[in-house]
């Protein structure tokens, strides 16, 4: 009898846990298959994903509830009582259920976050392109400020999130497909003395990110949102996800082209009542002080358009044989006098200087989805001419992304990007005679006819002596832009490879390594008669930057009745190396030959190298209760080599905690119909900056 009873109990237990297999497809409301959608048995750890064609198969308990979900779609729950074919159509979700990418690439529903995050999708980014990605974020994300560079196309754009928070560094951290990328301009040797090269803006790193390859941009605004990234994200973080190959099986080819023009939006308003000079007095002789106030460019001289004639820089000079030449340094004509000409205003002199810029962007992409994954390759060609004459930027980008799932428990992802940027000329910035914007806007006299400067060589002294309106402080702007060039060529490679392995139904491990590498060569040309370099100058500047990030993450996810629980622990190792060498001569033996072999003065060499390492450990946990109460706790500790001294490694450690919570009021209380959604959130975080690494440097003269 006991044996019969035990057998009956065993049989009942088998019947009570009968397993059934459900198969089918998951599609969207347009009939397209949804690849890699999540399918889970509610209340258990059992789950799977759809194939690249949207098909699935899952074995569950009889009477179970199956949850179908995917990013950007509303979740759907269905109960099953017997083995069957179940085809599901997912509807697009509303913005309150939007899945966004947060710190460390973790995807979360926006409604459950206790901190501020805002996401832009590909359509919002590509709607109107800009040469610099940061310029395209302006006005689209609340709480951020974008300031465009002052030197036109290819210049650096500055971005801050929620205002200035540091005296030294307010850059947010940029993450592309889970790996940090550099947003700084690497190394500028500057010398504001009269004999030094002025600073040149060669562009910021994030400006090279190709907008045609971007799927989404998430801005983590508060310290609580970015605390998991440690010291580098003390000013927030910008998380960028690039495009995948797509969910449709078969080869897809896309091509798009963009063309837009640039003009100077708004120029300063100037007075046009008084011309060059001081205290109402002016007469040009040589632009060096030989005349009356002709070595200055103040517009405090005689009245304009008053019917008076005054000798000016472009007034004619008559030689004894009757030949009439344009004005200039009269010492070149044996001291002959200049014939006075009408002293009139030129209200459009600055407007006539700037040109209409234009930009062409062409992109072609090839993508494909297959049973085990997808891939995408793209090529983008950008060619841009600035509103500043002679300033340009060419950039070619190649991107490749592969997602491969050899088994249901293993996923391999790789993203590789190569960028080649180059310019024939980058304008100088800052205070000084090499900055054409500054010299014309701040010091250009209102009597200046800028069209008469286009032919910028003195007659008979081409390549040796420029022709200008002032020889004491300023150079001819066309001479600067056509002869005194600052060119560069930069190769950049960034990307990563990651492996995700599902160890158990609730435990997943991810290992990833990525690199951002750039090599850049710059050339600085200064012709004879340059204000700062009377005998010309030449410099070569080599810059190399490399950063490698390697990280791991263990994630545990489970559900206990009404409580969802998700916890992770991980670590990161950052290795950063930057080096630079500038070799220059400040005097040329022969005009027009720009080579170190043409040096007439000792060759100088400046260089330094810096190295930095940050080792990090971090952990975070998040819990949710009945879809209305959420709690997030994070902790990270960094050990920065930049804070070490030659004598000790003490005080190199930083701890960054954060806690945030959100309470979805609209899921608990019946609110007026005019209120669709209401949430209360609060957060606390502690973040901070370290410093730049110590730089070993030297100056050599040969």
LUMTORBA-844678 format. One line per 3 residues: number of its first residue (from 1); for each residue x, y, z of C-alpha. Coordinates in steps of 0.5 Angstrom, whole numbers, plus 500, padded with zeros to 3 digits. Last residue first. Example, Ala and Ser with C-alpha at 12.3 -4.5 7.8 and 13.67 -1.06 7.14 Angstrom:
2
2 = 527 498 514 ~ 525 491 516
***
This chain:
702
702 = 641 645 436 ~ 636 647 441 ~ 633 642 446
699 = 627 643 450 ~ 624 638 455 ~ 618 634 458
696 = 616 629 463 ~ 609 630 464 ~ 605 629 470
693 = 598 626 469 ~ 592 631 469 ~ 588 631 475
690 = 583 628 479 ~ 576 630 479 ~ 570 629 483
687 = 563 625 485 ~ 559 624 490 ~ 551 622 489
684 = 544 623 492 ~ 538 622 488 ~ 530 624 489
681 = 524 622 484 ~ 517 623 484 ~ 513 621 478
678 = 507 623 475 ~ 504 621 468 ~ 498 622 464
675 = 495 628 468 ~ 489 631 464 ~ 485 625 466
672 = 486 627 474 ~ 490 623 478 ~ 488 616 481
669 = 493 614 485 ~ 498 608 485 ~ 501 608 478
666 = 500 615 477 ~ 505 616 483 ~ 511 613 480
663 = 516 613 486 ~ 523 614 484 ~ 529 613 488
660 = 537 614 487 ~ 543 613 491 ~ 550 614 489
657 = 557 613 492 ~ 564 615 489 ~ 570 613 492
654 = 577 616 490 ~ 584 613 492 ~ 590 616 490
651 = 591 618 497 ~ 598 614 498 ~ 602 612 492
648 = 608 615 495 ~ 615 618 494 ~ 615 620 487
645 = 608 622 488 ~ 601 619 486 ~ 595 623 484
642 = 596 622 477 ~ 596 614 478 ~ 589 614 480
639 = 586 609 484 ~ 578 609 483 ~ 572 606 487
636 = 565 606 485 ~ 559 605 488 ~ 552 605 486
633 = 545 604 489 ~ 538 604 485 ~ 531 604 488
630 = 525 603 485 ~ 517 604 487 ~ 511 604 482
627 = 512 597 478 ~ 510 593 483 ~ 516 594 487
624 = 523 595 483 ~ 530 594 486 ~ 537 596 483
621 = 544 594 485 ~ 550 597 483 ~ 558 595 484
618 = 564 598 482 ~ 572 597 482 ~ 577 601 478
615 = 584 602 476 ~ 586 609 473 ~ 593 609 469
612 = 596 615 466 ~ 602 617 462 ~ 605 623 459
609 = 610 625 454 ~ 613 631 453 ~ 617 635 447
606 = 620 641 445 ~ 625 642 439 ~ 629 648 437
603 = 633 649 431 ~ 638 654 431 ~ 637 660 426
600 = 637 660 418 ~ 633 654 417 ~ 632 652 410
597 = 634 644 412 ~ 628 645 417 ~ 623 646 411
594 = 619 651 408 ~ 622 654 402 ~ 618 661 401
591 = 624 665 403 ~ 631 663 403 ~ 635 662 410
588 = 628 662 414 ~ 628 664 421 ~ 624 662 427
585 = 626 654 426 ~ 621 649 429 ~ 621 642 432
582 = 615 640 436 ~ 614 633 439 ~ 608 630 443
579 = 606 624 447 ~ 600 621 450 ~ 599 615 454
576 = 593 612 457 ~ 591 606 461 ~ 584 605 464
573 = 583 599 468 ~ 576 597 469 ~ 572 593 474
570 = 565 590 475 ~ 559 588 480 ~ 552 587 478
567 = 545 587 481 ~ 538 586 479 ~ 532 585 483
564 = 525 585 481 ~ 520 585 487 ~ 513 583 486
561 = 514 575 487 ~ 521 575 488 ~ 524 576 481
558 = 532 575 479 ~ 538 578 475 ~ 545 578 477
555 = 550 581 473 ~ 558 580 473 ~ 561 586 469
552 = 568 586 466 ~ 573 592 463 ~ 579 593 459
549 = 580 601 457 ~ 586 603 452 ~ 587 610 451
546 = 592 612 446 ~ 595 619 443 ~ 600 621 439
543 = 602 628 436 ~ 607 630 432 ~ 609 638 430
540 = 613 641 425 ~ 615 648 425 ~ 617 653 420
537 = 618 661 420 ~ 619 667 416 ~ 624 672 416
534 = 620 678 419 ~ 617 673 424 ~ 611 676 428
531 = 609 681 423 ~ 610 676 417 ~ 615 679 412
528 = 617 673 410 ~ 612 667 410 ~ 610 663 416
525 = 608 656 415 ~ 606 651 421 ~ 605 644 420
522 = 601 638 424 ~ 602 631 424 ~ 597 627 428
519 = 596 620 430 ~ 590 617 434 ~ 588 611 438
516 = 582 610 442 ~ 582 603 444 ~ 577 598 447
513 = 576 591 451 ~ 570 588 454 ~ 568 582 458
510 = 561 581 460 ~ 558 575 465 ~ 551 573 466
507 = 547 570 472 ~ 540 569 472 ~ 539 563 467
504 = 546 561 469 ~ 552 563 466 ~ 550 567 460
501 = 556 569 457 ~ 557 576 454 ~ 564 577 450
498 = 566 584 448 ~ 570 588 442 ~ 572 595 442
495 = 572 601 438 ~ 577 607 436 ~ 582 609 430
492 = 584 616 428 ~ 589 618 423 ~ 590 626 423
489 = 593 630 418 ~ 594 638 419 ~ 595 644 416
486 = 597 651 419 ~ 598 656 414 ~ 601 663 413
483 = 601 664 406 ~ 594 664 404 ~ 590 665 410
480 = 595 670 413 ~ 597 674 406 ~ 589 675 405
477 = 589 678 412 ~ 594 683 411 ~ 598 683 417
474 = 598 687 423 ~ 602 690 429 ~ 607 695 426
471 = 606 694 418 ~ 599 697 417 ~ 594 697 411
468 = 598 691 408 ~ 602 689 402 ~ 607 683 404
465 = 614 683 403 ~ 618 677 400 ~ 614 672 396
462 = 613 677 391 ~ 617 683 392 ~ 616 687 385
459 = 610 690 387 ~ 608 688 394 ~ 604 682 395
456 = 597 681 398 ~ 593 682 392 ~ 586 681 396
453 = 588 687 400 ~ 584 692 396 ~ 578 689 397
450 = 578 690 404 ~ 577 698 403 ~ 579 700 410
447 = 576 707 412 ~ 572 703 418 ~ 579 701 421
444 = 580 694 423 ~ 582 693 430 ~ 577 689 434
441 = 573 685 428 ~ 579 685 423 ~ 585 683 427
438 = 581 678 432 ~ 578 674 426 ~ 584 674 422
435 = 588 671 428 ~ 595 672 426 ~ 596 679 429
432 = 595 677 436 ~ 590 675 442 ~ 587 668 441
429 = 586 664 435 ~ 590 661 429 ~ 586 659 423
426 = 587 652 420 ~ 589 651 413 ~ 590 645 408
423 = 586 641 413 ~ 585 633 414 ~ 581 628 418
420 = 582 621 417 ~ 577 617 421 ~ 577 609 423
417 = 571 606 427 ~ 571 599 429 ~ 565 596 433
414 = 565 588 436 ~ 560 584 439 ~ 560 577 441
411 = 554 574 444 ~ 554 567 448 ~ 548 563 451
408 = 543 562 446 ~ 549 560 441 ~ 554 563 436
405 = 550 570 437 ~ 554 575 433 ~ 553 582 433
402 = 558 586 428 ~ 559 593 427 ~ 564 596 422
399 = 565 604 421 ~ 569 608 416 ~ 570 615 416
396 = 573 620 411 ~ 574 628 413 ~ 576 634 409
393 = 576 641 413 ~ 577 648 410 ~ 580 655 411
390 = 582 658 405 ~ 577 664 406 ~ 573 664 413
387 = 566 662 411 ~ 569 655 411 ~ 569 650 406
384 = 567 643 408 ~ 568 636 405 ~ 565 630 408
381 = 566 623 406 ~ 562 617 410 ~ 563 610 409
378 = 559 604 412 ~ 559 597 414 ~ 553 593 418
375 = 553 586 421 ~ 548 582 424 ~ 547 576 428
372 = 546 568 428 ~ 541 567 423 ~ 543 573 419
369 = 541 580 418 ~ 545 585 413 ~ 548 592 412
366 = 551 596 407 ~ 552 603 408 ~ 553 609 404
363 = 554 616 406 ~ 556 623 403 ~ 557 629 406
360 = 558 636 402 ~ 559 642 406 ~ 559 650 404
357 = 561 656 406 ~ 559 663 403 ~ 565 668 404
354 = 567 673 409 ~ 571 679 407 ~ 566 683 404
351 = 562 683 410 ~ 568 685 414 ~ 569 691 409
348 = 561 692 408 ~ 561 699 412 ~ 567 702 408
345 = 567 709 410 ~ 570 715 406 ~ 577 719 406
342 = 577 721 398 ~ 584 720 396 ~ 591 723 397
339 = 597 722 392 ~ 602 718 396 ~ 609 722 396
336 = 616 719 393 ~ 620 716 399 ~ 625 712 394
333 = 619 708 392 ~ 620 702 396 ~ 620 707 402
330 = 613 709 400 ~ 611 703 404 ~ 604 701 400
327 = 600 705 395 ~ 598 702 388 ~ 602 704 383
324 = 602 710 377 ~ 607 710 372 ~ 609 717 370
321 = 616 716 369 ~ 618 720 376 ~ 613 714 379
318 = 606 716 382 ~ 604 713 388 ~ 596 711 389
315 = 592 711 395 ~ 591 704 398 ~ 595 705 405
312 = 592 712 405 ~ 593 719 404 ~ 587 724 406
309 = 582 727 401 ~ 576 730 404 ~ 569 730 402
306 = 566 729 409 ~ 564 721 408 ~ 569 720 414
303 = 570 724 419 ~ 578 724 421 ~ 581 719 426
300 = 578 715 432 ~ 578 709 428 ~ 584 706 431
297 = 588 702 427 ~ 595 705 429 ~ 602 706 426
294 = 599 711 421 ~ 598 716 427 ~ 600 721 422
291 = 606 719 418 ~ 612 715 419 ~ 609 711 424
288 = 610 704 421 ~ 604 704 416 ~ 609 707 411
285 = 606 714 410 ~ 599 715 411 ~ 596 721 414
282 = 591 721 420 ~ 588 726 426 ~ 581 726 429
279 = 584 725 436 ~ 587 718 433 ~ 587 715 426
276 = 583 711 422 ~ 576 713 420 ~ 570 716 424
273 = 563 716 422 ~ 562 709 420 ~ 560 706 427
270 = 560 699 427 ~ 555 693 429 ~ 558 686 430
267 = 556 681 425 ~ 550 676 425 ~ 549 670 422
264 = 556 669 418 ~ 554 665 412 ~ 554 657 412
261 = 551 653 406 ~ 548 646 406 ~ 549 639 402
258 = 547 632 405 ~ 547 625 401 ~ 544 619 403
255 = 545 612 401 ~ 543 605 404 ~ 544 598 402
252 = 541 592 405 ~ 543 585 404 ~ 538 580 407
249 = 535 578 413 ~ 531 584 417 ~ 533 585 424
246 = 538 591 423 ~ 545 591 422 ~ 547 595 428
243 = 547 603 429 ~ 552 606 434 ~ 550 607 441
240 = 553 614 444 ~ 553 615 452 ~ 554 622 454
237 = 556 623 461 ~ 556 628 466 ~ 561 633 469
234 = 564 628 474 ~ 564 623 469 ~ 572 622 469
231 = 572 621 476 ~ 568 615 477 ~ 564 612 471
228 = 559 609 476 ~ 557 616 478 ~ 554 618 471
225 = 547 618 473 ~ 548 620 480 ~ 552 626 478
222 = 547 629 474 ~ 546 629 467 ~ 547 623 463
219 = 545 625 456 ~ 543 619 452 ~ 545 619 444
216 = 542 614 439 ~ 543 610 433 ~ 549 614 431
213 = 553 612 424 ~ 550 617 420 ~ 552 622 425
210 = 560 620 425 ~ 564 622 431 ~ 570 627 429
207 = 567 633 433 ~ 567 628 439 ~ 575 629 439
204 = 575 637 439 ~ 578 641 433 ~ 585 643 431
201 = 585 650 434 ~ 591 654 433 ~ 595 658 439
198 = 599 663 436 ~ 607 661 434 ~ 612 666 438
195 = 616 672 437 ~ 611 677 439 ~ 610 673 445
192 = 603 669 446 ~ 607 663 446 ~ 603 657 445
189 = 604 649 444 ~ 598 646 443 ~ 597 639 446
186 = 591 634 444 ~ 584 637 443 ~ 580 633 448
183 = 574 629 447 ~ 577 622 448 ~ 573 616 447
180 = 570 612 453 ~ 568 605 451 ~ 561 602 452
177 = 558 603 444 ~ 561 610 444 ~ 562 613 451
174 = 564 621 452 ~ 565 623 459 ~ 563 630 460
171 = 568 636 459 ~ 568 641 465 ~ 575 641 466
168 = 580 646 470 ~ 576 651 474 ~ 570 646 475
165 = 563 646 475 ~ 561 650 470 ~ 553 649 468
162 = 548 644 468 ~ 552 639 462 ~ 557 643 459
159 = 559 642 451 ~ 565 646 448 ~ 565 646 440
156 = 572 645 437 ~ 574 648 430 ~ 573 644 424
153 = 569 649 420 ~ 569 656 423 ~ 575 659 427
150 = 570 661 433 ~ 568 654 436 ~ 561 653 437
147 = 559 654 444 ~ 554 648 447 ~ 550 648 453
144 = 546 643 456 ~ 540 643 461 ~ 535 640 456
141 = 537 637 450 ~ 535 639 443 ~ 537 646 443
138 = 545 644 441 ~ 546 637 440 ~ 547 638 433
135 = 553 643 435 ~ 556 637 439 ~ 556 633 432
132 = 561 637 429 ~ 560 638 421 ~ 553 639 423
129 = 547 635 420 ~ 540 637 420 ~ 535 631 421
126 = 540 626 422 ~ 541 627 430 ~ 533 627 431
123 = 532 621 426 ~ 538 617 430 ~ 534 618 437
120 = 536 623 442 ~ 535 621 449 ~ 535 625 456
117 = 537 622 463 ~ 535 626 469 ~ 536 621 476
114 = 531 616 479 ~ 530 612 473 ~ 524 608 473
111 = 520 611 468 ~ 526 611 463 ~ 526 604 462
108 = 533 601 463 ~ 538 599 458 ~ 545 598 462
105 = 551 600 457 ~ 556 602 463 ~ 551 608 465
102 = 545 608 462 ~ 542 606 455 ~ 534 608 454
99 = 528 604 454 ~ 522 608 453 ~ 516 606 457
96 = 514 614 458 ~ 516 615 451 ~ 510 611 448
93 = 511 604 446 ~ 510 601 439 ~ 506 595 438
90 = 508 588 439 ~ 505 583 434 ~ 505 576 437
87 = 504 569 433 ~ 503 563 438 ~ 504 556 436
84 = 501 551 441 ~ 503 546 447 ~ 497 547 452
81 = 495 552 457 ~ 498 559 455 ~ 497 565 458
78 = 499 572 454 ~ 503 578 457 ~ 505 584 452
75 = 510 589 453 ~ 510 595 449 ~ 515 596 444
72 = 521 601 444 ~ 526 596 446 ~ 523 589 446
69 = 518 585 450 ~ 514 578 450 ~ 512 576 457
66 = 509 569 457 ~ 504 567 463 ~ 504 559 465
63 = 498 555 465 ~ 502 549 463 ~ 510 550 465
60 = 514 553 460 ~ 518 551 454 ~ 520 556 449
57 = 521 557 441 ~ 522 563 437 ~ 522 566 430
54 = 523 573 429 ~ 527 572 423 ~ 534 574 427
51 = 532 569 432 ~ 527 571 438 ~ 530 571 445
48 = 529 566 451 ~ 527 565 458 ~ 526 561 464
45 = 528 565 471 ~ 521 564 473 ~ 516 569 475
42 = 513 570 468 ~ 516 566 463 ~ 520 570 459
39 = 521 572 451 ~ 526 578 450 ~ 526 580 442
36 = 532 578 439 ~ 529 580 432 ~ 522 583 431
33 = 520 581 424 ~ 516 586 420 ~ 509 586 419
30 = 508 593 420 ~ 505 592 427 ~ 511 589 429
27 = 513 582 429 ~ 514 576 433 ~ 514 569 431
24 = 511 562 433 ~ 513 556 438 ~ 510 554 445
21 = 513 548 448 ~ 509 545 454 ~ 512 542 461
18 = 507 538 466 ~ 509 540 473 ~ 503 538 476
15 = 502 532 472 ~ 509 530 474 ~ 508 531 482
12 = 501 527 481 ~ 505 521 478 ~ 510 522 484
9 = 504 522 489 ~ 501 516 486 ~ 508 512 486
6 = 509 514 494 ~ 501 511 495 ~ 502 505 491
3 = 509 504 495 ~ 506 505 502 ~ 500 500 500
***
